[in-house]
Amino acid sequence: MAILINSAVFLWGFSVFPFIVSFTTVIIPALSSLGLCKVYIDCLEWAFEFATNRIQQHDSRQDLNGNRGEQLPDNNIDALKDKNSVAMIQEEERTTLKKVRSFGTLRREFELSDCYHFCRQGIEAIADDSVTKCFSAAELPSWNLLTRTNTHYEFVSMRLTILWVIGFLFRYCCLLPMRFILFVVSVNIFLMTTAAIGLMPNSRYKRHVSKYVSLMCYRILARAFSAVVTYHNKENRAKGGGICVANHTSPIDVIILACDACYAMVGQVHGGFTGMIQRAMSRSEAHIWFQRSEVKDRQAVSNRLKEHVSDPDKLPILIFPEGTCINNTSVMMFKKGSFEVGGAIYPVAIKYDARFGDAFWNSSKYNMIQYLLLMMTSWAIVCDVWYLPPMHRKEGEAAVEFANRVKHEIAQKGGLVDLLWDGQLKRMTVKEDFKKEQQKEYSKLLKVE
């Protein structure tokens, strides 16, 4: 009898244990108030400020001893002033170059010194490449107690070393196991629920179930990264049949936006873990996946987009027109395809606070599993999301001009740099159109007045 009782207790405990784990690691964190997250963020800000003060004191002592130590990067105001000064000098040089190259002077038609300006332009482009910088982690104004951002400050002082060790143990021994369990449970819930929804017949009831299940799964999944998101101007959220476009920093962008509203996704086909998630998503909603290299796929995507936006009962489409991840300091060229479809465009600006964790995914350096590990061992993912008023294509406005106008609004709202370069430059060479455009600009400088 005792053996039977013990066996029954063991089986009961074995069957109940997953529910206990799910409740303690999913339900409680998912229902935690924003006030608790605010306290956590305030504690981190205090720790960062303490670390910065200790480093500055160390640098001051190094100055007194005549040995200049390593400094934290200051704000970029002086750098911007220097760049503006250089731009003014370059403009003066261009004006002078045009003035002296006239037929009415004693100068010859061509001199070797005429090419000095272009040589310097080329050297400056190599030394200060604004495009390549967009594909690497941005500089932080202060140290955030992560060795991945700086490997020299953790041993500046005993107090700072103790604080760094405590933070290391907290992130890897406390946050990482909890977040990993949250992530595994949430992904399994997502896979099971989407599979069940896929078996349901197409109806309004299926759409409602899919909506609430999607919001639940994405919000639980966001807790796996300790995401603290502030949404602004929710009245401008995308409506059915519209197209939502946003700047792209990370695969987490989808989770961040899907925690507040449901979208039909459009993106490139991936393999591995990301491909498994894409296939699961397609079971519950009509998402659009394509191969960017296939011309037939691009045409099919355009047709499906036009069909989708014509039905106001369908979910709004979420598109990242840059086509690649940028380090959240700038916005690069938007592909014109989504702006040729018609209908309302709902711009969204996403800005991450890199002090708590850099959300940028450098796909050439880290695979998806490595990236997720970095996110789970960061302090938190803190970001702001701004919903901008809907925009429409003006009469006679080209799709490229409309895309640039939307991009400018997103960059301005998110405090990002508006760049004209194509984000695909990190995978391919410069297009001939860009080369010809620069050649035209150079020819204007050499044009005789």
Helices and strands as residue ranges (DSSP letters): H 2-22, I 23-27, H 28-30, H 34-64, H 77-100, G 112-115, H 116-127, G 132-135, G 153-155, H 158-169, I 170-175, H 176-198, H 204-223, E 227-232, G 234-236, E 243-246, H 252-258, E 264-268, H 272-284, E 288-290, H 295-309, E 317-319, E 330-331, G 337-339, E 345-352, H 368-376, E 381-387, H 399-414, E 417-418, G 423-426, H 432-446
